Amino acid sequence: MTLLPDPAPFRQSRDFRFLWASGFITYLGSMMTFVALPFQVKELTGSFVAVGALGLIQMVPLVVCGLWGGALADRLDRRAMVLITEAGAGLCVTLLLINTACAHPQVWLVYCAAFFFTVFTSLQRPSLEGLLPRIVGHDQLASASAWMSMRWSITAIAGPALGGVIIAAAGVQGVYVADIATFGLSIAALWRLRPSPTTPSESMSSLTAIRAGARYAASRPDLLGTYVVDIIAMVFAYSNAIFPFMAQSFREPYALGLLYSADAVGALLVSATSGWVARVHRHGRAVALAAIAWGAAVAGMGLTHNLWITLTLLGVAGAADMVSGMFRQLMWNQTIPDAYRGRLAGIEMISYSFGPKAGQMRVSLFADWFGISRALTSGGILCIAGTSIAASTLRRFWSYDSRTDEHAVREREARQNAAADQGPQH
């Protein structure tokens, strides 16, 4: 029995290698900017609410463009969509750099750049998610998802740490320069992907296609459970927006980078030892229990004022979130037909992106009203309660079994037949 993910996707799929490399490079830069943005807003305003508003202003493009991007992913070439939106996101970081280079940087320009960055990433994510089931075999989806998760974990550790070092040495301007460079390298890797055109099963407008995707999602209580549980966990227990203020309270110059990286350390430990994931079949239960563990760790953070205990709890939270994410991704990739994959990826993206944005605003407001400790503890408790209620209500989600679920069986057979006809992609 091995704990390491199977490396077969790298050996057998050329496109998987390029997709993985592109994501590694661009996520590294984006995680540096992820630290720089709230830090810059804090320095310009000194306000909890102003930092939390970064998440608030991203909600509308997240929902609208996520759904629209899903419809486009089921109609257009997914590779072309990813390339165009990657370039657009790079232009947004360029705007941040220009603003920062001014004598008096404007907060409203930071908000504008964050808004349009979300537009492009929301349009991109459904096409990006829709590529994976096309470029690896169905039997390799678990290991491919684990390698994708490991990629995120590594960059989520290294990115904030590098971002913190660069901010200390060259300010946020240095971070934005580095991020722009990563976009150039990422685009070069994405360019090597094979085209991935989509032939819609029927002609329909984007709005009609979105409605059809929503109806399909609504007909699947097991999928709804993954969305609902993740939104509950993120809205109530996501705490990254107050990290700059927590770091200040610890009075350690290195605390900010560690706070942003700690959860990714836990996530990396899970993804690097995730060979066991393919042997677990009750995915819904794994998602729910992991969300409860995430809430418990965040609640515990509110009960301590010790930096190292806080970092340990963040590591536990990150490990739990990674378990939840891997099993949610498996349920989606193993059961959703390709014709709906883009639109459902748009809904998925809202579920795992809208929650953190709303969570940023919630924790910022609670910290402003009640203090940091109570904001964390109350959020963790609400996460545990909400997840428990959702899991007990959505029975199909709780009882999901990948070996017997009708959608999983149908997709497994269809993709195995398609793979036999096409052969491996070297």
C-alpha beads as a LAMMPS data file, in Angstrom:
LAMMPS data file: protein, C-alpha beads

426 atoms
425 bonds

1 atom types
1 bond types

-500.0 500.0 xlo xhi
-500.0 500.0 ylo yhi
-500.0 500.0 zlo zhi

Masses

1 110.0

Atoms # bond

1 1 1 0.000 0.000 0.000
2 1 1 1.454 3.375 -1.026
3 1 1 0.515 6.810 0.296
4 1 1 1.951 8.707 -2.668
5 1 1 -0.362 9.636 -5.580
6 1 1 0.080 7.562 -8.732
7 1 1 2.364 9.468 -11.201
8 1 1 0.628 7.847 -14.202
9 1 1 -1.073 11.103 -15.375
10 1 1 2.375 12.657 -15.919
11 1 1 3.656 9.634 -17.809
12 1 1 0.657 9.121 -20.030
13 1 1 -0.665 12.621 -20.791
14 1 1 1.450 15.334 -22.398
15 1 1 -1.306 17.889 -21.881
16 1 1 -1.528 17.077 -18.181
17 1 1 2.162 17.911 -17.826
18 1 1 1.722 21.320 -19.466
19 1 1 -1.491 22.063 -17.562
20 1 1 0.125 21.179 -14.244
21 1 1 3.232 23.265 -14.976
22 1 1 1.197 26.281 -16.064
23 1 1 -0.923 26.160 -12.935
24 1 1 2.124 25.789 -10.696
25 1 1 3.748 28.894 -12.154
26 1 1 0.683 31.138 -12.192
27 1 1 -0.564 30.050 -8.757
28 1 1 2.842 30.849 -7.282
29 1 1 2.578 34.425 -8.519
30 1 1 -1.079 34.774 -7.607
31 1 1 -0.440 33.622 -4.039
32 1 1 2.194 36.322 -3.676
33 1 1 -0.361 38.893 -4.833
34 1 1 -2.914 37.281 -2.505
35 1 1 -0.744 38.500 0.379
36 1 1 0.108 41.860 -1.185
37 1 1 -3.478 42.988 -1.848
38 1 1 -4.842 42.956 1.728
39 1 1 -1.505 44.228 3.014
40 1 1 -1.627 47.196 0.643
41 1 1 -5.240 48.018 1.533
42 1 1 -4.407 47.770 5.233
43 1 1 -1.444 50.111 4.801
44 1 1 -3.548 52.608 2.845
45 1 1 -6.614 52.549 5.122
46 1 1 -5.910 50.758 8.426
47 1 1 -9.488 49.455 8.289
48 1 1 -10.843 45.923 8.910
49 1 1 -13.848 46.705 6.713
50 1 1 -11.760 48.090 3.846
51 1 1 -9.751 44.853 3.722
52 1 1 -12.907 42.726 3.957
53 1 1 -14.449 44.753 1.124
54 1 1 -11.924 43.177 -1.251
55 1 1 -14.007 40.022 -1.003
56 1 1 -17.306 41.864 -1.214
57 1 1 -16.581 43.619 -4.499
58 1 1 -15.604 40.315 -6.108
59 1 1 -18.926 38.606 -5.425
60 1 1 -20.914 39.931 -8.400
61 1 1 -18.338 39.078 -11.101
62 1 1 -17.755 35.764 -9.379
63 1 1 -21.392 34.728 -9.740
64 1 1 -22.183 36.310 -13.117
65 1 1 -18.922 35.475 -14.884
66 1 1 -18.635 32.067 -13.267
67 1 1 -21.995 31.014 -14.698
68 1 1 -21.334 32.672 -18.059
69 1 1 -17.872 31.124 -18.210
70 1 1 -19.450 27.728 -17.621
71 1 1 -21.800 28.212 -20.569
72 1 1 -18.905 29.333 -22.782
73 1 1 -16.815 26.324 -21.728
74 1 1 -19.520 24.026 -23.109
75 1 1 -19.629 25.920 -26.430
76 1 1 -16.109 27.155 -27.240
77 1 1 -12.583 25.795 -27.328
78 1 1 -11.603 25.423 -23.664
79 1 1 -7.901 25.913 -24.348
80 1 1 -8.578 29.229 -26.118
81 1 1 -10.754 30.401 -23.221
82 1 1 -8.006 29.624 -20.724
83 1 1 -5.364 31.451 -22.761
84 1 1 -7.405 34.626 -23.315
85 1 1 -8.486 34.928 -19.697
86 1 1 -4.956 34.238 -18.433
87 1 1 -3.737 37.202 -20.452
88 1 1 -6.582 39.347 -19.082
89 1 1 -5.679 38.462 -15.488
90 1 1 -2.072 39.432 -16.195
91 1 1 -3.234 42.861 -17.387
92 1 1 -5.073 43.364 -14.075
93 1 1 -1.856 42.771 -12.128
94 1 1 -0.161 45.253 -14.468
95 1 1 -2.775 47.829 -13.397
96 1 1 -1.908 47.115 -9.760
97 1 1 1.770 47.704 -10.543
98 1 1 1.084 51.021 -12.296
99 1 1 -1.096 52.215 -9.407
100 1 1 1.522 51.249 -6.827
101 1 1 4.246 53.088 -8.741
102 1 1 2.292 56.347 -8.435
103 1 1 3.179 58.866 -5.756
104 1 1 -0.226 58.392 -4.138
105 1 1 -1.675 54.904 -4.842
106 1 1 -5.465 54.861 -4.932
107 1 1 -7.514 52.295 -3.018
108 1 1 -10.295 52.456 -5.599
109 1 1 -7.840 51.329 -8.303
110 1 1 -6.861 48.356 -6.153
111 1 1 -10.552 47.473 -5.903
112 1 1 -11.002 47.885 -9.682
113 1 1 -8.066 45.599 -10.420
114 1 1 -9.411 43.008 -7.964
115 1 1 -12.849 43.254 -9.609
116 1 1 -11.606 42.650 -13.153
117 1 1 -9.126 39.996 -12.007
118 1 1 -12.146 38.112 -10.666
119 1 1 -13.953 38.630 -13.981
120 1 1 -11.165 36.903 -15.898
121 1 1 -10.490 34.122 -13.402
122 1 1 -14.223 33.396 -13.109
123 1 1 -14.553 33.138 -16.876
124 1 1 -11.463 30.920 -16.968
125 1 1 -12.086 28.418 -14.189
126 1 1 -14.916 26.390 -15.822
127 1 1 -12.825 25.813 -18.960
128 1 1 -9.796 24.964 -16.842
129 1 1 -11.763 22.475 -14.743
130 1 1 -13.389 21.030 -17.846
131 1 1 -10.030 20.207 -19.404
132 1 1 -8.899 17.703 -16.771
133 1 1 -11.397 14.866 -17.471
134 1 1 -10.530 15.173 -21.170
135 1 1 -6.779 14.774 -20.824
136 1 1 -6.517 11.910 -18.291
137 1 1 -8.271 8.566 -18.113
138 1 1 -11.223 8.011 -15.791
139 1 1 -9.213 5.599 -13.669
140 1 1 -6.562 8.294 -13.186
141 1 1 -8.867 11.091 -12.029
142 1 1 -8.172 10.468 -8.346
143 1 1 -4.395 10.650 -8.785
144 1 1 -4.642 13.598 -11.213
145 1 1 -6.785 15.515 -8.720
146 1 1 -4.270 14.709 -5.977
147 1 1 -1.395 16.079 -8.075
148 1 1 -3.438 19.205 -8.826
149 1 1 -4.123 19.616 -5.114
150 1 1 -0.447 19.116 -4.292
151 1 1 0.450 21.794 -6.828
152 1 1 -1.874 24.220 -5.091
153 1 1 -0.517 23.306 -1.662
154 1 1 3.103 23.862 -2.636
155 1 1 2.382 27.245 -4.209
156 1 1 0.140 28.234 -1.303
157 1 1 3.106 27.668 1.018
158 1 1 5.832 29.156 -1.150
159 1 1 3.782 32.019 -2.627
160 1 1 2.827 33.810 0.613
161 1 1 6.281 33.203 2.074
162 1 1 7.935 34.688 -1.021
163 1 1 5.372 37.464 -1.054
164 1 1 6.185 38.369 2.537
165 1 1 9.925 38.426 1.801
166 1 1 9.467 40.540 -1.335
167 1 1 7.160 42.971 0.470
168 1 1 9.791 43.415 3.193
169 1 1 12.579 43.905 0.632
170 1 1 10.917 45.766 -2.240
171 1 1 7.337 46.539 -1.185
172 1 1 4.155 45.391 -2.889
173 1 1 5.488 46.787 -6.171
174 1 1 8.091 44.010 -6.240
175 1 1 5.368 41.386 -5.742
176 1 1 3.364 42.673 -8.702
177 1 1 6.451 42.636 -10.960
178 1 1 7.112 39.003 -10.031
179 1 1 3.473 38.041 -10.595
180 1 1 3.439 39.591 -14.080
181 1 1 6.480 37.477 -14.974
182 1 1 4.704 34.285 -13.875
183 1 1 1.760 35.076 -16.147
184 1 1 4.121 35.209 -19.126
185 1 1 5.586 31.794 -18.294
186 1 1 2.138 30.315 -17.650
187 1 1 0.823 31.478 -21.021
188 1 1 3.836 29.891 -22.728
189 1 1 2.975 26.519 -21.139
190 1 1 -0.742 26.812 -21.910
191 1 1 0.077 27.552 -25.551
192 1 1 1.521 24.033 -25.839
193 1 1 -1.823 22.396 -24.963
194 1 1 -3.750 20.745 -27.747
195 1 1 -6.950 22.536 -28.848
196 1 1 -10.007 21.394 -26.917
197 1 1 -13.064 22.333 -28.986
198 1 1 -16.562 21.613 -27.757
199 1 1 -19.543 20.688 -29.911
200 1 1 -22.749 21.652 -28.091
201 1 1 -25.378 18.924 -28.089
202 1 1 -27.951 21.536 -29.063
203 1 1 -28.021 25.170 -30.100
204 1 1 -29.062 27.474 -27.262
205 1 1 -28.286 30.904 -25.892
206 1 1 -25.885 31.319 -22.991
207 1 1 -28.761 32.126 -20.636
208 1 1 -30.704 29.043 -21.707
209 1 1 -27.570 26.917 -21.347
210 1 1 -26.999 28.270 -17.829
211 1 1 -30.581 27.419 -16.860
212 1 1 -30.168 23.906 -18.239
213 1 1 -26.991 23.444 -16.209
214 1 1 -28.714 24.740 -13.070
215 1 1 -31.608 22.308 -13.596
216 1 1 -29.160 19.433 -13.928
217 1 1 -27.373 20.471 -10.714
218 1 1 -30.708 20.783 -8.890
219 1 1 -31.614 17.242 -9.966
220 1 1 -28.508 15.913 -8.199
221 1 1 -28.853 16.163 -4.368
222 1 1 -25.414 14.599 -4.002
223 1 1 -23.831 17.461 -5.964
224 1 1 -25.905 20.057 -4.126
225 1 1 -24.483 18.729 -0.877
226 1 1 -20.917 19.446 -2.016
227 1 1 -21.849 23.036 -2.882
228 1 1 -23.852 23.688 0.274
229 1 1 -21.326 22.233 2.713
230 1 1 -18.433 24.112 1.162
231 1 1 -20.313 27.429 1.166
232 1 1 -21.267 26.959 4.827
233 1 1 -17.672 26.158 5.799
234 1 1 -16.208 29.129 3.951
235 1 1 -18.813 31.756 4.846
236 1 1 -18.609 31.032 8.561
237 1 1 -14.992 29.961 9.105
238 1 1 -12.813 31.589 6.428
239 1 1 -10.500 33.981 8.273
240 1 1 -7.710 35.082 5.903
241 1 1 -8.970 38.666 5.639
242 1 1 -7.933 39.446 9.226
243 1 1 -4.461 37.879 8.996
244 1 1 -2.721 41.283 8.627
245 1 1 -4.322 42.363 11.925
246 1 1 -3.571 39.025 13.610
247 1 1 0.065 39.306 12.527
248 1 1 0.221 42.772 14.050
249 1 1 -1.138 41.447 17.360
250 1 1 1.573 38.758 17.506
251 1 1 4.252 41.460 17.134
252 1 1 6.517 39.248 15.057
253 1 1 7.754 40.574 11.671
254 1 1 7.601 37.110 10.089
255 1 1 4.069 36.275 11.320
256 1 1 2.144 37.485 8.240
257 1 1 3.782 35.118 5.762
258 1 1 3.500 32.206 8.188
259 1 1 -0.210 32.819 8.774
260 1 1 -0.914 32.777 5.031
261 1 1 1.193 29.642 4.496
262 1 1 0.268 27.514 7.523
263 1 1 -2.971 26.043 6.181
264 1 1 -1.209 25.110 2.955
265 1 1 1.374 23.113 4.946
266 1 1 -1.436 20.940 6.308
267 1 1 -2.950 20.715 2.840
268 1 1 0.374 19.627 1.358
269 1 1 0.806 16.856 3.931
270 1 1 -2.589 15.487 2.937
271 1 1 -2.135 15.793 -0.835
272 1 1 1.394 14.336 -0.717
273 1 1 0.108 11.249 1.120
274 1 1 -3.198 10.927 -0.711
275 1 1 -2.732 7.481 -2.211
276 1 1 -5.482 6.348 0.174
277 1 1 -8.079 8.601 -1.476
278 1 1 -8.800 6.149 -4.306
279 1 1 -9.748 3.514 -1.722
280 1 1 -12.440 5.671 -0.082
281 1 1 -15.858 5.493 -1.719
282 1 1 -18.182 7.388 0.667
283 1 1 -17.197 10.780 -0.654
284 1 1 -20.107 12.755 0.805
285 1 1 -19.317 11.663 4.338
286 1 1 -15.643 12.531 3.865
287 1 1 -16.576 16.041 2.713
288 1 1 -18.926 16.670 5.645
289 1 1 -16.580 15.334 8.326
290 1 1 -13.685 17.333 6.904
291 1 1 -15.785 20.532 6.982
292 1 1 -16.604 19.897 10.660
293 1 1 -12.887 19.445 11.420
294 1 1 -12.154 22.699 9.580
295 1 1 -14.701 24.559 11.722
296 1 1 -13.319 23.066 14.940
297 1 1 -9.772 24.182 14.079
298 1 1 -10.889 27.749 13.316
299 1 1 -12.906 27.897 16.532
300 1 1 -9.801 26.804 18.414
301 1 1 -7.790 29.663 16.894
302 1 1 -10.077 32.103 18.663
303 1 1 -9.209 30.561 22.027
304 1 1 -5.436 31.088 21.840
305 1 1 -3.110 34.060 21.603
306 1 1 -0.006 31.982 20.913
307 1 1 1.395 32.268 17.386
308 1 1 2.646 28.677 17.146
309 1 1 -0.593 27.136 18.422
310 1 1 -2.454 29.312 15.918
311 1 1 -0.185 28.103 13.109
312 1 1 -0.719 24.480 14.149
313 1 1 -4.489 24.903 14.120
314 1 1 -4.263 26.575 10.723
315 1 1 -2.338 23.527 9.520
316 1 1 -5.111 21.240 10.792
317 1 1 -7.699 23.455 9.087
318 1 1 -5.765 23.318 5.818
319 1 1 -5.501 19.520 6.001
320 1 1 -9.263 19.225 6.575
321 1 1 -10.005 21.624 3.718
322 1 1 -7.789 19.634 1.380
323 1 1 -9.603 16.385 2.261
324 1 1 -12.921 18.092 1.558
325 1 1 -11.644 19.566 -1.702
326 1 1 -10.255 16.292 -3.056
327 1 1 -13.458 14.371 -2.451
328 1 1 -15.637 17.161 -3.838
329 1 1 -13.466 17.238 -6.953
330 1 1 -13.728 13.470 -7.300
331 1 1 -17.512 13.518 -7.083
332 1 1 -17.667 16.199 -9.754
333 1 1 -15.129 14.661 -12.153
334 1 1 -16.460 11.119 -11.817
335 1 1 -20.159 11.821 -12.297
336 1 1 -20.760 14.905 -14.460
337 1 1 -21.189 14.333 -18.239
338 1 1 -18.790 16.275 -20.485
339 1 1 -21.690 18.137 -22.118
340 1 1 -22.470 19.752 -18.745
341 1 1 -18.925 19.914 -17.389
342 1 1 -18.299 23.583 -18.139
343 1 1 -21.591 24.823 -16.706
344 1 1 -21.303 22.664 -13.619
345 1 1 -17.709 23.838 -13.190
346 1 1 -19.109 27.385 -13.164
347 1 1 -21.481 26.453 -10.352
348 1 1 -18.673 24.632 -8.541
349 1 1 -16.452 27.670 -8.826
350 1 1 -19.122 29.827 -7.218
351 1 1 -19.477 27.359 -4.372
352 1 1 -15.772 27.272 -3.525
353 1 1 -14.998 30.921 -4.389
354 1 1 -18.128 32.794 -3.323
355 1 1 -17.883 31.314 0.168
356 1 1 -14.379 32.703 0.899
357 1 1 -15.369 36.135 -0.469
358 1 1 -18.428 36.262 1.767
359 1 1 -16.339 34.817 4.591
360 1 1 -13.847 37.649 4.259
361 1 1 -16.605 40.183 4.819
362 1 1 -18.164 38.231 7.688
363 1 1 -14.960 37.778 9.652
364 1 1 -13.953 41.406 9.023
365 1 1 -17.266 42.741 10.312
366 1 1 -17.269 40.409 13.321
367 1 1 -13.674 41.375 14.130
368 1 1 -14.606 45.041 13.909
369 1 1 -17.680 44.580 16.141
370 1 1 -16.581 41.901 18.613
371 1 1 -12.822 41.483 18.262
372 1 1 -10.625 38.939 16.480
373 1 1 -11.019 36.095 18.995
374 1 1 -14.818 36.121 19.011
375 1 1 -14.928 36.461 15.222
376 1 1 -12.926 33.238 14.881
377 1 1 -14.656 31.190 17.588
378 1 1 -18.193 32.114 16.560
379 1 1 -17.428 31.355 12.914
380 1 1 -16.033 27.907 13.711
381 1 1 -19.062 26.991 15.837
382 1 1 -21.480 28.173 13.136
383 1 1 -19.561 26.097 10.568
384 1 1 -19.897 22.926 12.662
385 1 1 -23.612 23.488 13.276
386 1 1 -24.408 24.400 9.662
387 1 1 -22.509 21.450 8.215
388 1 1 -24.175 18.999 10.595
389 1 1 -27.636 20.260 9.619
390 1 1 -26.844 20.137 5.887
391 1 1 -25.404 16.602 6.042
392 1 1 -28.403 15.263 7.976
393 1 1 -30.841 16.932 5.574
394 1 1 -29.235 15.974 2.244
395 1 1 -29.420 12.181 2.557
396 1 1 -28.255 11.408 -1.009
397 1 1 -25.120 13.429 -0.361
398 1 1 -24.390 11.642 2.938
399 1 1 -24.972 8.166 1.459
400 1 1 -23.106 8.719 -1.835
401 1 1 -20.983 5.695 -2.827
402 1 1 -18.801 5.931 -5.945
403 1 1 -19.038 2.157 -6.514
404 1 1 -22.824 2.057 -6.873
405 1 1 -23.996 5.595 -7.687
406 1 1 -25.825 5.514 -11.032
407 1 1 -24.122 8.652 -12.364
408 1 1 -20.651 7.437 -11.403
409 1 1 -21.247 4.029 -12.988
410 1 1 -22.550 5.572 -16.227
411 1 1 -19.666 8.031 -16.568
412 1 1 -17.078 5.404 -15.707
413 1 1 -18.334 3.136 -18.479
414 1 1 -18.647 5.975 -21.017
415 1 1 -15.162 7.329 -20.382
416 1 1 -13.546 3.907 -20.386
417 1 1 -15.116 3.225 -23.791
418 1 1 -13.941 6.599 -25.113
419 1 1 -10.437 6.031 -23.774
420 1 1 -10.291 2.617 -25.451
421 1 1 -11.203 4.200 -28.776
422 1 1 -8.745 7.124 -28.542
423 1 1 -5.774 5.596 -26.727
424 1 1 -3.483 7.411 -24.292
425 1 1 -2.216 10.954 -24.990
426 1 1 1.605 10.946 -24.920

Bonds

1 1 1 2
2 1 2 3
3 1 3 4
4 1 4 5
5 1 5 6
6 1 6 7
7 1 7 8
8 1 8 9
9 1 9 10
10 1 10 11
11 1 11 12
12 1 12 13
13 1 13 14
14 1 14 15
15 1 15 16
16 1 16 17
17 1 17 18
18 1 18 19
19 1 19 20
20 1 20 21
21 1 21 22
22 1 22 23
23 1 23 24
24 1 24 25
25 1 25 26
26 1 26 27
27 1 27 28
28 1 28 29
29 1 29 30
30 1 30 31
31 1 31 32
32 1 32 33
33 1 33 34
34 1 34 35
35 1 35 36
36 1 36 37
37 1 37 38
38 1 38 39
39 1 39 40
40 1 40 41
41 1 41 42
42 1 42 43
43 1 43 44
44 1 44 45
45 1 45 46
46 1 46 47
47 1 47 48
48 1 48 49
49 1 49 50
50 1 50 51
51 1 51 52
52 1 52 53
53 1 53 54
54 1 54 55
55 1 55 56
56 1 56 57
57 1 57 58
58 1 58 59
59 1 59 60
60 1 60 61
61 1 61 62
62 1 62 63
63 1 63 64
64 1 64 65
65 1 65 66
66 1 66 67
67 1 67 68
68 1 68 69
69 1 69 70
70 1 70 71
71 1 71 72
72 1 72 73
73 1 73 74
74 1 74 75
75 1 75 76
76 1 76 77
77 1 77 78
78 1 78 79
79 1 79 80
80 1 80 81
81 1 81 82
82 1 82 83
83 1 83 84
84 1 84 85
85 1 85 86
86 1 86 87
87 1 87 88
88 1 88 89
89 1 89 90
90 1 90 91
91 1 91 92
92 1 92 93
93 1 93 94
94 1 94 95
95 1 95 96
96 1 96 97
97 1 97 98
98 1 98 99
99 1 99 100
100 1 100 101
101 1 101 102
102 1 102 103
103 1 103 104
104 1 104 105
105 1 105 106
106 1 106 107
107 1 107 108
108 1 108 109
109 1 109 110
110 1 110 111
111 1 111 112
112 1 112 113
113 1 113 114
114 1 114 115
115 1 115 116
116 1 116 117
117 1 117 118
118 1 118 119
119 1 119 120
120 1 120 121
121 1 121 122
122 1 122 123
123 1 123 124
124 1 124 125
125 1 125 126
126 1 126 127
127 1 127 128
128 1 128 129
129 1 129 130
130 1 130 131
131 1 131 132
132 1 132 133
133 1 133 134
134 1 134 135
135 1 135 136
136 1 136 137
137 1 137 138
138 1 138 139
139 1 139 140
140 1 140 141
141 1 141 142
142 1 142 143
143 1 143 144
144 1 144 145
145 1 145 146
146 1 146 147
147 1 147 148
148 1 148 149
149 1 149 150
150 1 150 151
151 1 151 152
152 1 152 153
153 1 153 154
154 1 154 155
155 1 155 156
156 1 156 157
157 1 157 158
158 1 158 159
159 1 159 160
160 1 160 161
161 1 161 162
162 1 162 163
163 1 163 164
164 1 164 165
165 1 165 166
166 1 166 167
167 1 167 168
168 1 168 169
169 1 169 170
170 1 170 171
171 1 171 172
172 1 172 173
173 1 173 174
174 1 174 175
175 1 175 176
176 1 176 177
177 1 177 178
178 1 178 179
179 1 179 180
180 1 180 181
181 1 181 182
182 1 182 183
183 1 183 184
184 1 184 185
185 1 185 186
186 1 186 187
187 1 187 188
188 1 188 189
189 1 189 190
190 1 190 191
191 1 191 192
192 1 192 193
193 1 193 194
194 1 194 195
195 1 195 196
196 1 196 197
197 1 197 198
198 1 198 199
199 1 199 200
200 1 200 201
201 1 201 202
202 1 202 203
203 1 203 204
204 1 204 205
205 1 205 206
206 1 206 207
207 1 207 208
208 1 208 209
209 1 209 210
210 1 210 211
211 1 211 212
212 1 212 213
213 1 213 214
214 1 214 215
215 1 215 216
216 1 216 217
217 1 217 218
218 1 218 219
219 1 219 220
220 1 220 221
221 1 221 222
222 1 222 223
223 1 223 224
224 1 224 225
225 1 225 226
226 1 226 227
227 1 227 228
228 1 228 229
229 1 229 230
230 1 230 231
231 1 231 232
232 1 232 233
233 1 233 234
234 1 234 235
235 1 235 236
236 1 236 237
237 1 237 238
238 1 238 239
239 1 239 240
240 1 240 241
241 1 241 242
242 1 242 243
243 1 243 244
244 1 244 245
245 1 245 246
246 1 246 247
247 1 247 248
248 1 248 249
249 1 249 250
250 1 250 251
251 1 251 252
252 1 252 253
253 1 253 254
254 1 254 255
255 1 255 256
256 1 256 257
257 1 257 258
258 1 258 259
259 1 259 260
260 1 260 261
261 1 261 262
262 1 262 263
263 1 263 264
264 1 264 265
265 1 265 266
266 1 266 267
267 1 267 268
268 1 268 269
269 1 269 270
270 1 270 271
271 1 271 272
272 1 272 273
273 1 273 274
274 1 274 275
275 1 275 276
276 1 276 277
277 1 277 278
278 1 278 279
279 1 279 280
280 1 280 281
281 1 281 282
282 1 282 283
283 1 283 284
284 1 284 285
285 1 285 286
286 1 286 287
287 1 287 288
288 1 288 289
289 1 289 290
290 1 290 291
291 1 291 292
292 1 292 293
293 1 293 294
294 1 294 295
295 1 295 296
296 1 296 297
297 1 297 298
298 1 298 299
299 1 299 300
300 1 300 301
301 1 301 302
302 1 302 303
303 1 303 304
304 1 304 305
305 1 305 306
306 1 306 307
307 1 307 308
308 1 308 309
309 1 309 310
310 1 310 311
311 1 311 312
312 1 312 313
313 1 313 314
314 1 314 315
315 1 315 316
316 1 316 317
317 1 317 318
318 1 318 319
319 1 319 320
320 1 320 321
321 1 321 322
322 1 322 323
323 1 323 324
324 1 324 325
325 1 325 326
326 1 326 327
327 1 327 328
328 1 328 329
329 1 329 330
330 1 330 331
331 1 331 332
332 1 332 333
333 1 333 334
334 1 334 335
335 1 335 336
336 1 336 337
337 1 337 338
338 1 338 339
339 1 339 340
340 1 340 341
341 1 341 342
342 1 342 343
343 1 343 344
344 1 344 345
345 1 345 346
346 1 346 347
347 1 347 348
348 1 348 349
349 1 349 350
350 1 350 351
351 1 351 352
352 1 352 353
353 1 353 354
354 1 354 355
355 1 355 356
356 1 356 357
357 1 357 358
358 1 358 359
359 1 359 360
360 1 360 361
361 1 361 362
362 1 362 363
363 1 363 364
364 1 364 365
365 1 365 366
366 1 366 367
367 1 367 368
368 1 368 369
369 1 369 370
370 1 370 371
371 1 371 372
372 1 372 373
373 1 373 374
374 1 374 375
375 1 375 376
376 1 376 377
377 1 377 378
378 1 378 379
379 1 379 380
380 1 380 381
381 1 381 382
382 1 382 383
383 1 383 384
384 1 384 385
385 1 385 386
386 1 386 387
387 1 387 388
388 1 388 389
389 1 389 390
390 1 390 391
391 1 391 392
392 1 392 393
393 1 393 394
394 1 394 395
395 1 395 396
396 1 396 397
397 1 397 398
398 1 398 399
399 1 399 400
400 1 400 401
401 1 401 402
402 1 402 403
403 1 403 404
404 1 404 405
405 1 405 406
406 1 406 407
407 1 407 408
408 1 408 409
409 1 409 410
410 1 410 411
411 1 411 412
412 1 412 413
413 1 413 414
414 1 414 415
415 1 415 416
416 1 416 417
417 1 417 418
418 1 418 419
419 1 419 420
420 1 420 421
421 1 421 422
422 1 422 423
423 1 423 424
424 1 424 425
425 1 425 426
